[in-house]
């Protein structure tokens, strides 16, 4: 299931880039997005590949055992960060 967070981030990035180029022409906006990739509080630094695919570092979390929770909202522990190039390989992948 697709998260609305992705749609929000995409629209926000487009609107911010359109404002910077003072135009809504898709080619101009995409050029601006490639020139100055978005920095999202949700996804971090975002890279837009030549084929238009978006890539960003993914962080893997583990749910803590109840005994390890020290305060409210302390439910996850970071396991690792997967670099964007590994998380979103551009070669040999097909899209639905």
C-alpha positions in Angstrom: 0.0 0.0 0.0 1.3 3.4 -1.0 1.7 6.0 1.8 0.3 9.5 1.4 3.6 10.8 2.6 5.1 10.1 -0.8 2.4 12.1 -2.5 2.8 14.9 -0.1 6.6 15.0 -0.5 6.2 14.9 -4.3 3.7 17.8 -4.5 5.7 19.9 -2.0 8.9 19.4 -4.0 7.2 20.3 -7.2 5.5 23.4 -5.8 8.8 24.6 -4.1 10.7 24.1 -7.4 7.9 25.8 -9.4 8.2 28.8 -7.1 11.9 29.0 -7.5 11.7 29.0 -11.3 8.5 31.2 -11.3 6.8 28.8 -13.7 4.7 25.6 -13.7 6.2 24.2 -16.9 7.1 20.6 -16.1 10.5 20.7 -18.0 11.6 23.8 -16.1 10.5 22.5 -12.8 12.1 19.1 -13.3 15.3 20.8 -14.3 15.2 22.8 -11.1 14.6 19.7 -9.1 17.7 18.0 -10.6 19.7 21.2 -10.2 18.8 21.6 -6.5 17.5 18.3 -5.1 14.9 18.5 -2.4 15.8 18.1 1.3 12.8 16.6 3.1 12.4 16.3 6.8 10.7 13.0 6.1 13.1 11.5 3.6 16.3 13.5 3.9 18.3 14.4 0.8 16.5 13.2 -2.3 18.1 12.5 -5.7 16.2 12.5 -8.9 17.7 10.1 -11.5 17.7 10.7 -15.2 14.7 8.4 -15.7 12.8 10.5 -13.1 13.0 7.9 -10.3 13.5 9.3 -6.9 16.1 7.9 -4.5 17.0 8.6 -0.9 18.7 6.8 2.0 16.5 4.3 3.8 16.8 3.7 7.6 15.8 0.3 9.0 14.4 0.3 12.5 13.5 -2.5 14.9 10.6 -2.4 17.4 12.0 -2.4 20.9 11.0 -5.0 23.5 8.7 -3.6 26.2 11.5 -3.8 28.7 13.8 -1.6 26.6 11.3 1.3 26.3 12.5 4.1 28.5 10.0 6.9 27.8 6.8 7.6 25.8 7.3 7.2 22.0 10.6 5.4 22.5 9.5 2.3 20.5 12.1 2.0 17.8 15.8 1.5 17.6 17.9 2.2 14.5 19.4 -0.9 12.9 21.1 0.6 9.8 21.0 3.1 7.0 20.9 1.8 3.5 22.5 4.3 1.0 20.1 5.5 -1.8 22.2 3.8 -4.5 21.7 0.4 -2.8 18.1 1.0 -1.7 17.0 2.1 -5.2 19.2 0.4 -7.8 18.5 1.9 -11.2 19.8 -1.0 -13.3 17.8 -4.1 -14.1 14.7 -3.1 -12.2 11.3 -2.9 -13.8 8.4 -0.8 -12.6 4.8 -1.9 -12.3 
